[in-house]
Every structure is written in C-alpha cells, then in structure tokens.
C-alpha cells in the first residue's frame, strides 16, 4: 500500500481544509436557544394536563388551577407529595419538592387572573339541575349537609386563604373528588370537613351538585373573597391555612 507523504505545505493546506469544513459544519447547526429561568418557563411542565397558564377546560377531568387561592394550591401539592391525595403523575412530579418551592408554585398560579371560557350547555334533566342548585345554595338540613355557599362563598368563587372556587370546574372532576372523599382515597388536614360532608351525600346528590356547578358561568373578574362570607359550618382543618 502506498501512503502519501505530505510536506509542511501539504500539511498546512490539509489543516486549512479541515478548519473550513469544521466552520461549515458549525454554521449548519441551529443556534442554541437560551431558555429563561422563570417560574412561567418552569411551569410549562404543568401545561400538558392543566392547559396553558393553568386554564384547563370546562369539560373533562382536569381542573383549572389559575387563580385558585395560593393556600389551597399549596395544600394540594403537599397532599400529593405526602400521600393524603394520590395521582401518579402529580405525586411523582412533586415528591422531592420543598415546602418553599411548593409555595412559589402556589403563589405563581394564584396570581394568574385569566378569563374563563363559557360553561358547557347542560344536558341533564331539569329536576337534576334543580336538586343540584338546592344542595349548592341551601344544603340539606335534614342530613346536616351545609350549602356549598357556606364555605365557598355566595358567588362560589372561593375565599382566602385556602377555600377554592367551585365554578369553572368540569362536572366529572367534581364527581371524582367527592367520590374520593367518600371512599377516603382523598383526605385533607384534620378535621377533614369535606370528607365528612361527602359521606353524607348520595351518588345522585354528588352528580346533581356537580352538573349544576359545571353549568354556571364564572362572573367576569371573579376572585376569591378576602375571607369566608359566613362562619364555617364545620371545623375544617384545610380551609383556614
């Protein structure tokens, strides 16, 4: 085999060609994009489930988180992390996050003041919707079921520091959460008032109140009230912190 021998001039020329090829290859590569280290960028991990900026959708199973009280959001993130509320995706996402970082997340989504889409047109019978309205606004005194408005506000838009609004949520999500409280697979800080209330509701009650809430439009500019409109009807461990 004949191996060519390059003199000094040949080596210089070969080196120049190699540099030129490297420069052309580098130029062909797309420019690296700098990603800003902001909470908005970090929270992109939430958008596949909860929608852009936590808006979600009025149908389906996944809740809106934008504009919820920060205390409520932090409580739920801690519950997912510590096992008193379970979702494979959420529990894995937050399992190594500190309390301080969970508060940052809660504060970020709580500060998002975004419009709600119109509610879906209800398809339930009028009697079901009427029963749901009665439970939500008057409760059922005979079974010691308080009205939703007694905790979540007359407008059902929640109250600080940790009571969430109930409007703008999918009916399937509300049904699922009330069912989880009934069975004990979702728990809140003791005393768990929602677990106690959910166990007093029948399956028909749960569906009625869920579909009525989902049928209601969210008032423009709705925000959680500065405090509950009324004294809470039960002791509630998670509603006050």
N, C-alpha and C positions, 0 to 999 in steps of 0.2 A: 504494500500500500504506500502511495506517495503522500506524505504530509507536507502541505505547503509551508514555506517559511516566510514569515513577514519580517521585513526590516523595520527600523524605527519609524520610517514614514508610513509604512503599511499599517503598523500598529496604531499610529495616531489617527489614520483615516478610519480604521475599524472602530476605534473608540468614539470618534465623532459620529459615525453612523449609529452606534448603539445609543449615544445620548439623544440623537434626533428621534430614534424610534421610541425611547422612553418618554420623551416630551410629547410625541404624538399620542402615545397610549394614555398619558396623564390627561391630555386635553380632551380625549374621548370620554373620560369618566365624568359622570354628572357631579356637579359641585355639591359638596356636603352641606346639608341644611342644619343650621343651628336651631335646636328646639328650646324655647324659653322655659325656664324652670319656674312656672307659676302654678297656682292652685287650679286655674282653669285648664291648663295643659295636663296636669296630673289627673284631674277628674275626668279626662276623656275615657278612662277605664270604666267609668260608670255608664257611659252613653249607650253601649250595646243593649243594655237592659232598660235603663230608665230614660232613654232618649236624650237628645241634645239639651244640655243645661238642666237635666233632670226634669224635663217637662212631661215625659211619658205620653200616654194616650188615654182617652176616656174609656177605652174598651180593652179587654184582655185581662191579664193577671198582675201586671207590674205597676207599682204605684208611682205617682208623681212625688218627687222629693223637693223640688224647687219651692221655696217659700214656706216650708214647714218650720215650726219653732226649732231653734237650734237645740234646745234641751231635749226635745222629743227625738230628733235625729241622733244625737249623741247616745241617748238611752238605747235606741235600737241597735246602733253599731256595737255598743258594749254587749248587748244581749246576744248578738250574733257571735261576737268574739268569745264570750264566756259560756255559751251553750244554752241559755234560757230561751233563745229563739233560734231556730235552725233553718238554714238554707245552705246547700252545699257550696254554691258559688260565693255567697256573702260571707259565710264562715271562713272559707279559705282565704278570701280577699283581705279580711281584717285580722286574722288570727295573730299576727305579730305586730300590730299597730299599738302604739302607746295611747294612753288617755289623752295626752296633749294633742296628738295628731288627730285623733277622732274628734276632738273639739274644733280643730281647724276645719275639718271636713264639714261638721255640722254648721259652723258659722258661715262657711262659703255658700252652701246650698240655701241656708235660711235667708241670706241676703239677696237672693235672686228674685226680683219682682217681675214676673213674666205673665203675660195674658194666658188665660185658659181657653182651650177650644170649646165649642158648644157641646152640650151633652148629647149622647145618642138618643134617638127617638125611642121611648119606652114601648115595649111590645107586650107587657103584662096586662092582665085584666084590671079594670078599674078598681075592683074590690081589693086586689093585692096591693095596689099603689096606695089606696086609702088606708089599709091596715099599716103599711109602712110609714105613712105620714103620721098616723096616730102614735105609733111607737116612738118615732123620732122626736115629735114635738110635745107629746103628752105622757108618754110612757104607759105602763100598765100597773096602776097602783095595787090591783088585786094580787099580783105576783111580785110586788116590790121591785118592779123594773122601772128605773128612772128614765125620763126622756133623754135622748142624746143631747138635746139643747142645754140640759142642766150642767153638763161638763164641758161640752164642745162649743158653747156659746149660742145665743139666739140665732145668729147667722150661720152657725155650723162651720165657721171658718177657724176654729181653734182659739186657744188662749195661751199666753206666756205664763210660765216658762216652758211647759212641756206637753201641752194638750194639743193634739193635731186637729186640723180641719178635716171634715168628712166629705166635703163636696169635691167634685173633680176626680173621684176615685172610681175605678171600674167596679161594677157590681160583683164580678167574680172574685176580685181581690178582697172585698169586704166580706163576702161569704166565706172565703177561705180563712181569713183571720179570725172571724167569730167562731168558726168551726175549730180552729187550732186552740183558741182559748177554752172552748167547751171540753175538748179532749185533754187539755193540759200540755199539748205539744208547743204551745206558746205561753210564756209566763213573763210577768213583769215584776218590778220590785214590790215586795210585800208592804202592806196588804194589796193583793192583786185585784183591784176593783173590777177591771174588765173581765177577768176570768169568772168572777162571781156573777156579774150581770149576764155574761154569755150563757152560763149554765142554767139561767132562769128562762131562756128563750127556747122556743120550739124551732125545729128546722124550718117550718113555714114562716115563723116570725123573722128568722135570720134572712130568708130570701126576700120577704116583703120589705124590710127596712133597707136592705142592700140595694134593691132595684129602685126604691123611691129616692134614696140618696143619690144614686147614679143618674137619675133623671133630672136633677135640679141643676140649673145653671149657677156658675160661680159669679157673684156680683163683681163688676169691674172694680179694680183696685182693692180687692179683698185681702186683708192681712189678719193674722192672729190678733185677738184683743190683748190689751196690756195686762189683763187679769181676767179670771173667770167672771161671767156675769152674775153668777149665783154661788153660794157656798156649795161645795161638792156634796152630793147626797150620800156618798160612802167614803170611808177612808181610802185614800188612793196613794200608794207609795210612789208611783212614777209620774203622777200628774203635777207634782209640786217641785220637782227638781230635774 
